């Protein structure tokens, strides 16, 4: 079972390592490595932004599995996430996506969750599809070389798994 907790500045180094992982960079829209000082400045800004939620996925043994960021606007949340390289391929990605999506809908009262995924990232697109997302209609926010996927409540979901620290 995956539990979510809010990220804080104590997570800065691990978030930095996850973001600069080679596979994560390949799947990101910005593929360049990031300097730690730039990351720390960016993270401080994001953590203080009332329109952003930064979450860490944690397993039953309290190990950090990955991170998710929700960028909020009106009644919508845009989801970005990545698993630790040692957790990939273990079948937890779909559960992670569902946990974050349920948090966005149940706890934050979002009406829809949007994921923007590089067209070349078929593994992520497949995981989001299995988590209940659908391809967005034309004009619903996909940029060049990306697809937009959308989740709107109404389908069956697992319960919210946000645990505050």
Residue frames as a rotation matrix with the C-alpha (Angstrom) as fourth column:
UNK 1
0.575 0.818 0.000 0.00
0.818 -0.575 0.000 0.00
0.000 0.000 -1.000 0.00
UNK 2
-0.460 -0.690 0.558 1.21
0.686 -0.675 -0.270 3.48
0.564 0.259 0.784 -0.86
UNK 3
0.440 0.470 -0.765 0.82
0.826 -0.547 0.140 6.33
-0.352 -0.693 -0.629 1.59
UNK 4
0.179 -0.342 0.923 1.38
0.585 -0.717 -0.379 9.99
0.791 0.607 0.072 0.71
UNK 5
0.301 -0.113 -0.947 3.03
0.825 -0.468 0.317 12.63
-0.479 -0.876 -0.048 2.84
UNK 6
0.999 0.037 0.025 3.75
0.045 -0.898 -0.438 16.26
0.006 0.438 -0.899 2.17
UNK 7
0.223 -0.967 0.123 7.28
0.845 0.129 -0.518 17.00
0.485 0.219 0.846 1.01
UNK 8
0.962 -0.034 -0.270 9.36
0.116 -0.845 0.522 19.59
-0.246 -0.533 -0.809 2.85
UNK 9
0.627 -0.765 -0.146 12.86
-0.734 -0.518 -0.439 21.07
0.260 0.382 -0.887 2.63
UNK 10
0.052 -0.595 0.802 14.27
-0.672 0.573 0.469 17.98
-0.739 -0.564 -0.370 4.38
UNK 11
0.511 0.225 0.829 13.42
0.358 0.821 -0.444 16.13
-0.781 0.524 0.339 1.14
UNK 12
0.679 -0.178 -0.712 15.42
-0.561 -0.752 -0.347 18.55
-0.474 0.635 -0.610 -1.04
UNK 13
-0.375 -0.923 -0.081 18.43
-0.782 0.269 0.562 16.28
-0.497 0.274 -0.823 -1.67
UNK 14
-0.529 0.209 0.822 16.34
0.282 0.958 -0.062 13.21
-0.800 0.199 -0.565 -2.51
UNK 15
0.626 0.778 -0.054 14.02
0.259 -0.273 -0.927 15.22
-0.736 0.566 -0.372 -4.77
UNK 16
0.369 -0.611 -0.700 17.09
-0.809 -0.582 0.082 16.62
-0.458 0.536 -0.709 -6.49
UNK 17
-0.668 -0.656 0.350 18.56
-0.438 0.728 0.528 13.13
-0.602 0.200 -0.773 -7.01
UNK 18
-0.102 0.719 0.688 15.25
0.520 0.628 -0.579 11.81
-0.848 0.299 -0.438 -8.34
UNK 19
0.768 0.459 -0.447 14.84
-0.064 -0.639 -0.767 14.76
-0.637 0.618 -0.461 -10.73
UNK 20
0.221 -0.772 -0.597 18.39
-0.926 -0.357 0.119 14.44
-0.305 0.526 -0.794 -12.08
UNK 21
-0.079 -0.156 0.985 18.13
0.004 0.988 0.157 10.67
-0.997 0.017 -0.078 -12.62
UNK 22
-0.872 -0.400 -0.283 18.95
-0.256 -0.120 0.959 9.98
-0.418 0.909 0.002 -16.29
UNK 23
-0.719 0.653 0.238 15.69
0.678 0.584 0.447 8.12
0.153 0.482 -0.863 -16.99
UNK 24
0.136 0.756 -0.640 13.61
0.770 -0.487 -0.412 10.82
-0.623 -0.437 -0.649 -15.30
UNK 25
-0.302 -0.321 -0.898 15.35
-0.212 -0.895 0.391 13.49
-0.929 0.309 0.203 -17.39
UNK 26
-0.992 -0.060 0.111 14.66
0.087 0.315 0.945 11.54
-0.091 0.947 -0.307 -20.60
UNK 27
-0.351 0.936 0.037 10.95
0.923 0.340 0.180 11.45
0.156 0.097 -0.983 -19.73
UNK 28
0.019 0.314 -0.949 10.85
0.588 -0.771 -0.243 15.14
-0.808 -0.554 -0.200 -18.72
UNK 29
0.856 0.289 0.429 10.16
0.517 -0.520 -0.680 18.08
0.027 0.804 -0.595 -20.98
UNK 30
0.638 -0.752 0.163 13.34
-0.744 -0.657 -0.121 19.70
0.198 -0.044 -0.979 -19.62
UNK 31
0.906 -0.263 -0.332 16.01
0.228 0.964 -0.140 17.04
0.356 0.051 0.933 -20.15
UNK 32
0.115 -0.929 0.352 18.97
-0.177 -0.368 -0.913 19.06
0.978 0.043 -0.206 -18.90
UNK 33
-0.137 -0.232 -0.963 20.62
0.885 0.408 -0.224 18.32
0.445 -0.883 0.149 -15.55
UNK 34
0.681 0.420 0.600 19.77
0.070 -0.852 0.518 20.84
0.729 -0.311 -0.610 -12.85
UNK 35
-0.501 -0.854 0.140 22.28
0.000 -0.162 -0.987 22.38
0.866 -0.494 0.082 -10.43
UNK 36
-0.317 0.364 -0.876 21.50
0.890 0.434 -0.141 21.80
0.329 -0.824 -0.461 -6.76
UNK 37
-0.833 -0.033 -0.552 21.42
0.307 -0.857 -0.413 25.54
-0.460 -0.514 0.724 -5.96
UNK 38
-0.783 0.584 -0.212 18.85
-0.540 -0.470 0.699 26.12
0.309 0.662 0.683 -8.73
UNK 39
-0.340 0.651 -0.678 16.81
0.318 0.758 0.569 23.14
0.885 -0.022 -0.465 -7.54
UNK 40
-0.531 0.081 -0.843 16.80
0.847 0.011 -0.532 24.37
-0.034 -0.997 -0.075 -3.95
UNK 41
-0.915 0.200 -0.352 15.69
-0.181 -0.980 -0.085 27.86
-0.362 -0.014 0.932 -4.97
UNK 42
-0.582 0.715 -0.388 12.92
-0.473 0.091 0.876 26.37
0.661 0.694 0.285 -7.18
UNK 43
-0.373 0.427 -0.824 11.81
0.586 0.797 0.147 23.91
0.719 -0.428 -0.548 -4.46
UNK 44
-0.784 0.067 -0.617 11.54
0.520 -0.473 -0.711 26.64
-0.340 -0.878 0.336 -1.81
UNK 45
-0.807 0.506 -0.305 9.33
-0.583 -0.764 0.276 28.64
-0.093 0.401 0.911 -4.15
UNK 46
-0.423 0.663 -0.618 7.14
-0.253 0.569 0.783 25.61
0.870 0.487 -0.073 -4.98
UNK 47
-0.519 0.187 -0.834 6.76
0.735 0.596 -0.323 24.56
0.437 -0.781 -0.447 -1.33
UNK 48
-0.767 0.215 -0.604 5.55
0.303 -0.709 -0.637 28.05
-0.565 -0.672 0.478 -0.41
UNK 49
-0.852 0.467 -0.236 3.15
-0.455 -0.438 0.775 28.32
0.259 0.768 0.586 -3.38
UNK 50
-0.452 0.758 0.470 -0.46
-0.510 0.213 -0.833 27.81
-0.732 -0.617 0.290 -2.30
UNK 51
0.516 0.651 -0.557 -1.27
-0.818 0.183 -0.545 26.46
-0.253 0.737 0.627 -5.77
UNK 52
-0.032 -0.605 -0.795 1.25
-0.603 0.646 -0.468 23.60
0.797 0.465 -0.385 -5.55
UNK 53
0.731 0.128 0.670 1.21
-0.620 0.534 0.575 20.38
-0.284 -0.836 0.470 -3.55
UNK 54
-0.104 -0.833 -0.544 4.45
-0.770 0.414 -0.486 18.37
0.630 0.368 -0.684 -3.37
UNK 55
0.717 0.467 0.518 3.99
-0.685 0.611 0.397 14.81
-0.131 -0.639 0.758 -2.15
UNK 56
-0.530 -0.835 -0.147 6.26
-0.837 0.543 -0.069 11.87
0.138 0.086 -0.987 -1.36
UNK 57
0.578 0.634 -0.514 5.02
-0.533 0.770 0.350 8.29
0.618 0.072 0.783 -1.84
UNK 58
-0.416 -0.643 0.643 5.95
-0.908 0.249 -0.338 6.06
0.057 -0.724 -0.687 1.10
UNK 59
-0.173 0.327 -0.929 5.60
-0.228 0.904 0.361 2.29
0.958 0.274 -0.082 1.51
UNK 60
0.776 0.574 -0.263 4.58
0.057 0.352 0.934 0.25
0.629 -0.740 0.241 4.57
UNK 61
0.377 -0.733 -0.566 8.17
0.924 0.334 0.184 0.30
0.055 -0.593 0.803 5.83
UNK 62
0.756 0.059 -0.651 8.31
0.244 -0.950 0.197 4.11
-0.607 -0.308 -0.733 5.54
UNK 63
-0.403 -0.871 0.280 10.66
0.608 -0.026 0.793 4.05
-0.684 0.490 0.540 2.53
UNK 64
0.056 0.343 -0.938 10.36
-0.455 -0.827 -0.330 6.90
-0.889 0.445 0.109 0.06
UNK 65
0.071 0.094 0.993 9.25
0.616 0.779 -0.117 5.56
-0.784 0.620 -0.003 -3.32
UNK 66
-0.466 -0.158 0.871 8.97
0.840 -0.390 0.378 8.68
0.280 0.907 0.314 -5.45
UNK 67
-0.715 0.195 -0.671 7.46
0.201 -0.862 -0.465 12.13
-0.669 -0.468 0.577 -5.68
UNK 68
-0.113 0.699 0.706 4.44
0.973 -0.067 0.221 13.83
0.202 0.712 -0.673 -7.18
UNK 69
-0.887 -0.055 -0.459 3.66
0.163 -0.967 -0.198 17.47
-0.433 -0.251 0.866 -7.75
UNK 70
0.016 0.931 0.365 0.18
0.996 0.018 -0.090 18.85
-0.090 0.365 -0.927 -8.26
UNK 71
-0.978 -0.199 -0.068 -0.13
0.186 -0.968 0.169 22.29
-0.099 0.153 0.983 -9.86
UNK 72
-0.274 0.952 -0.137 -3.58
0.845 0.171 -0.507 23.62
-0.460 -0.255 -0.851 -9.02
UNK 73
-0.986 0.132 -0.102 -5.74
-0.162 -0.901 0.403 26.02
-0.039 0.414 0.910 -11.01
UNK 74
-0.232 0.972 0.026 -9.45
-0.891 -0.223 0.396 26.59
0.391 0.068 0.918 -10.41
UNK 75
0.496 0.487 0.719 -10.88
-0.738 0.672 0.054 23.06
-0.457 -0.557 0.693 -10.05
UNK 76
0.903 -0.263 -0.339 -8.11
-0.077 0.678 -0.731 21.28
0.423 0.686 0.592 -11.95
UNK 77
0.517 -0.813 0.268 -4.80
-0.427 0.027 0.904 19.74
-0.742 -0.582 -0.333 -10.92
UNK 78
0.660 -0.439 -0.610 -1.92
-0.535 0.296 -0.791 18.97
0.528 0.849 -0.040 -13.26
UNK 79
0.867 -0.280 0.412 0.05
-0.159 0.628 0.762 15.96
-0.472 -0.726 0.500 -12.05
UNK 80
0.353 -0.846 -0.400 3.79
-0.627 0.103 -0.772 15.34
0.694 0.523 -0.494 -12.47
UNK 81
0.741 -0.096 0.664 5.47
-0.557 0.463 0.689 12.38
-0.374 -0.881 0.290 -10.84
UNK 82
0.171 -0.715 -0.678 8.41
-0.627 0.452 -0.634 10.01
0.760 0.534 -0.371 -10.87
UNK 83
0.996 0.086 -0.028 9.36
-0.042 0.717 0.696 6.83
0.080 -0.692 0.717 -9.07
UNK 84
0.282 -0.928 0.242 12.76
-0.713 -0.034 0.701 6.15
-0.642 -0.370 -0.671 -7.55
UNK 85
-0.009 -0.337 -0.941 14.84
-0.944 0.312 -0.103 4.20
0.329 0.888 -0.321 -10.08
UNK 86
-0.929 -0.369 0.024 14.93
-0.349 0.855 -0.384 1.20
0.121 -0.365 -0.923 -7.71
UNK 87
-0.466 0.840 0.278 11.11
-0.151 0.234 -0.960 1.12
-0.872 -0.490 0.018 -7.56
UNK 88
-0.047 0.433 -0.900 10.42
-0.965 -0.251 -0.070 1.12
-0.257 0.866 0.430 -11.30
UNK 89
-0.370 -0.040 -0.928 9.14
-0.628 0.747 0.219 -2.04
0.684 0.664 -0.301 -12.89
UNK 90
-0.999 -0.014 -0.034 7.62
0.018 0.629 -0.777 -3.32
0.032 -0.777 -0.629 -9.63
UNK 91
-0.433 0.900 0.045 4.03
0.638 0.271 0.721 -2.53
0.637 0.341 -0.692 -10.57
UNK 92
-0.249 0.342 -0.906 3.53
0.876 -0.320 -0.361 0.33
-0.413 -0.884 -0.220 -8.12
UNK 93
-0.975 -0.216 0.051 3.26
0.215 -0.862 0.459 3.17
-0.055 0.459 0.887 -10.64
UNK 94
-0.391 0.905 0.170 -0.48
0.230 -0.082 0.970 2.75
0.891 0.418 -0.176 -11.22
UNK 95
0.284 0.474 -0.833 -1.19
0.912 0.135 0.387 2.66
0.296 -0.870 -0.394 -7.47
UNK 96
-0.548 -0.563 -0.618 0.94
0.698 -0.715 0.032 5.79
-0.461 -0.414 0.785 -7.02
UNK 97
-0.917 0.260 0.304 -0.94
0.056 -0.669 0.741 7.63
0.396 0.696 0.599 -9.78
UNK 98
-0.018 0.979 -0.202 -4.27
0.460 0.187 0.868 6.56
0.888 -0.077 -0.454 -8.27
UNK 99
0.044 -0.011 -0.999 -3.25
0.995 -0.087 0.045 7.67
-0.087 -0.996 0.007 -4.76
UNK 100
-0.830 -0.409 -0.379 -2.20
0.381 -0.912 0.151 11.12
-0.408 -0.019 0.913 -5.97
UNK 101
-0.746 0.623 0.237 -5.27
0.037 -0.317 0.948 11.45
0.665 0.716 0.213 -8.18
UNK 102
0.122 0.815 -0.566 -7.57
0.751 0.297 0.590 10.49
0.649 -0.497 -0.576 -5.32
UNK 103
-0.307 -0.308 -0.901 -5.86
0.847 -0.521 -0.110 13.06
-0.435 -0.796 0.420 -3.10
UNK 104
-0.995 -0.096 0.027 -6.42
0.096 -0.849 0.520 15.73
-0.027 0.520 0.853 -5.78
UNK 105
-0.435 0.900 0.029 -10.10
0.029 -0.019 0.999 14.82
0.900 0.435 -0.018 -6.13
UNK 106
0.255 0.611 -0.750 -11.06
0.720 0.398 0.569 13.83
0.646 -0.685 -0.339 -2.58
UNK 107
0.015 -0.338 -0.941 -8.92
0.940 -0.315 0.128 16.13
-0.340 -0.887 0.313 -0.44
UNK 108
-0.814 -0.420 -0.401 -8.41
0.273 -0.886 0.375 19.09
-0.513 0.196 0.836 -2.77
UNK 109
0.103 0.993 -0.059 -11.87
0.255 -0.084 -0.963 18.84
-0.961 0.084 -0.262 -4.40
UNK 110
-0.683 -0.400 -0.611 -10.52
-0.488 -0.372 0.789 18.91
-0.543 0.838 0.059 -7.93
UNK 111
0.446 0.895 0.005 -12.95
-0.527 0.267 -0.807 18.12
-0.723 0.358 0.591 -10.73
UNK 112
0.981 -0.185 -0.064 -10.26
0.054 0.571 -0.819 16.86
0.188 0.800 0.570 -13.07
UNK 113
0.366 -0.929 0.059 -6.63
-0.144 0.006 0.990 15.83
-0.919 -0.370 -0.131 -13.06
UNK 114
0.960 -0.091 -0.266 -4.48
-0.272 -0.057 -0.961 16.34
0.072 0.994 -0.079 -16.14
UNK 115
0.302 -0.911 0.280 -1.20
0.228 0.354 0.907 14.65
-0.926 -0.210 0.315 -17.03
UNK 116
0.812 -0.188 -0.553 1.01
-0.580 -0.376 -0.723 15.93
-0.072 0.907 -0.414 -19.85
UNK 117
0.418 -0.589 0.692 3.28
0.063 0.779 0.624 13.18
-0.906 -0.217 0.363 -21.13
UNK 118
-0.330 -0.607 -0.723 5.93
-0.782 -0.253 0.569 13.15
-0.529 0.753 -0.391 -23.85
UNK 119
0.599 0.599 -0.531 4.72
-0.800 0.476 -0.365 11.09
0.034 0.643 0.765 -26.81
UNK 120
-0.040 -0.721 -0.692 7.87
-0.517 0.607 -0.603 8.98
0.855 0.334 -0.397 -26.53
UNK 121
-0.791 -0.254 0.557 7.05
-0.610 0.246 -0.753 8.06
0.055 -0.935 -0.349 -22.91
UNK 122
-0.166 0.768 -0.618 4.76
-0.476 0.487 0.732 5.10
0.864 0.416 0.285 -23.65
UNK 123
-0.573 -0.079 -0.816 5.38
0.555 0.695 -0.458 3.49
0.603 -0.715 -0.354 -20.23
UNK 124
-0.935 0.241 -0.260 3.95
0.059 -0.618 -0.784 6.52
-0.349 -0.749 0.564 -18.39
UNK 125
-0.528 0.780 -0.337 1.04
-0.822 -0.369 0.434 6.85
0.214 0.506 0.835 -20.81
UNK 126
-0.261 0.394 -0.881 0.19
-0.035 0.909 0.416 3.19
0.965 0.139 -0.224 -20.25
UNK 127
-0.768 -0.060 -0.638 0.38
0.611 0.231 -0.757 3.56
0.193 -0.971 -0.141 -16.45
UNK 128
-0.854 0.489 -0.179 -1.92
-0.377 -0.818 -0.434 6.60
-0.359 -0.303 0.883 -16.52
UNK 129
-0.355 0.735 -0.578 -4.36
-0.693 0.208 0.690 4.75
0.628 0.645 0.435 -18.77
UNK 130
-0.334 0.175 -0.926 -4.43
0.387 0.922 0.035 1.79
0.860 -0.347 -0.376 -16.35
UNK 131
-0.877 -0.021 -0.481 -4.98
0.464 -0.306 -0.832 4.28
-0.129 -0.952 0.278 -13.49
UNK 132
-0.009 0.997 -0.081 -8.21
0.847 -0.035 -0.530 5.49
-0.531 -0.073 -0.844 -15.11
UNK 133
-0.247 -0.134 -0.960 -7.00
-0.237 -0.952 0.194 8.40
-0.940 0.275 0.203 -17.26
UNK 134
0.497 0.387 0.777 -8.18
0.699 0.351 -0.623 8.85
-0.514 0.852 -0.096 -20.84
UNK 135
-0.627 -0.648 0.432 -6.60
0.777 -0.486 0.399 10.69
-0.049 0.587 0.808 -23.74
UNK 136
-0.294 0.487 -0.822 -7.83
0.150 -0.826 -0.543 14.27
-0.944 -0.283 0.170 -23.74
UNK 137
0.637 0.565 0.525 -9.86
0.655 -0.037 -0.755 15.56
-0.407 0.824 -0.394 -26.64
UNK 138
-0.152 -0.680 0.717 -8.04
0.917 -0.367 -0.154 17.59
0.368 0.634 0.680 -29.27
UNK 139
-0.077 0.034 0.996 -7.27
0.062 -0.997 0.039 21.06
0.995 0.065 0.075 -27.94
UNK 140
0.889 0.452 -0.075 -7.43
0.076 0.014 0.997 20.05
0.452 -0.892 -0.022 -24.26
UNK 141
0.835 -0.506 0.217 -3.87
-0.490 -0.502 0.713 21.05
-0.252 -0.701 -0.667 -23.50
UNK 142
0.579 -0.693 0.429 -1.39
0.632 0.714 0.301 18.81
-0.515 0.097 0.852 -25.28
UNK 143
0.424 -0.553 -0.717 1.72
-0.551 -0.786 0.280 20.64
-0.719 0.276 -0.638 -26.43
UNK 144
0.503 -0.356 -0.788 3.95
-0.757 0.258 -0.600 19.71
0.417 0.898 -0.140 -29.33
UNK 145
-0.330 -0.678 -0.657 5.43
-0.350 0.734 -0.582 16.22
0.877 0.038 -0.480 -28.86
UNK 146
-0.950 0.054 0.308 3.12
-0.282 0.279 -0.918 15.48
-0.136 -0.959 -0.249 -25.94
UNK 147
-0.338 0.915 -0.220 -0.21
0.331 0.334 0.882 13.96
0.881 0.226 -0.416 -25.14
UNK 148
-0.626 0.275 0.730 -2.63
-0.746 -0.484 -0.457 15.19
0.228 -0.831 0.508 -22.51
UNK 149
-0.509 0.499 -0.702 -4.45
0.396 0.859 0.323 12.62
0.764 -0.113 -0.635 -20.42
UNK 150
-0.449 0.496 0.743 -7.38
-0.702 -0.711 0.050 13.43
0.553 -0.499 0.667 -18.16
UNK 151
-0.721 0.375 -0.583 -9.04
0.601 0.757 -0.256 11.87
0.346 -0.535 -0.771 -15.15
UNK 152
-0.503 0.650 0.569 -12.49
-0.641 -0.723 0.258 13.06
0.580 -0.235 0.780 -14.15
UNK 153
-0.830 0.172 0.530 -14.27
-0.386 0.509 -0.769 11.62
-0.402 -0.844 -0.356 -11.12
UNK 154
0.198 0.934 -0.296 -17.07
-0.973 0.152 -0.174 9.19
-0.118 0.322 0.939 -11.72
UNK 155
0.210 -0.232 -0.950 -15.09
-0.310 0.905 -0.290 6.04
0.927 0.356 0.118 -12.27
UNK 156
0.950 0.084 -0.302 -14.39
0.235 0.444 0.864 3.75
0.207 -0.892 0.402 -9.32
UNK 157
0.189 -0.901 0.390 -11.38
-0.446 -0.432 -0.784 4.85
0.875 -0.025 -0.484 -7.28
UNK 158
-0.072 -0.294 -0.953 -9.44
0.775 0.585 -0.239 3.53
0.628 -0.756 0.185 -4.34
UNK 159
0.799 0.437 -0.414 -9.77
0.601 -0.541 0.588 5.54
0.033 -0.719 -0.694 -1.11
UNK 160
0.688 -0.552 0.471 -7.68
-0.362 -0.824 -0.436 8.61
0.629 0.129 -0.767 -0.42
UNK 161
0.623 -0.542 -0.564 -4.29
0.718 0.682 0.138 7.70
0.310 -0.491 0.814 1.02
UNK 162
0.046 -0.585 0.810 -3.01
-0.065 -0.811 -0.582 11.08
0.997 -0.026 -0.075 2.16
UNK 163
0.590 0.024 -0.807 -1.52
0.777 0.255 0.576 10.81
0.220 -0.967 0.132 5.61
UNK 164
0.699 -0.340 0.629 -0.26
-0.272 -0.940 -0.206 13.99
0.661 -0.027 -0.750 7.18
UNK 165
-0.026 -0.840 -0.542 3.07
0.576 0.431 -0.695 13.89
0.817 -0.331 0.473 8.89
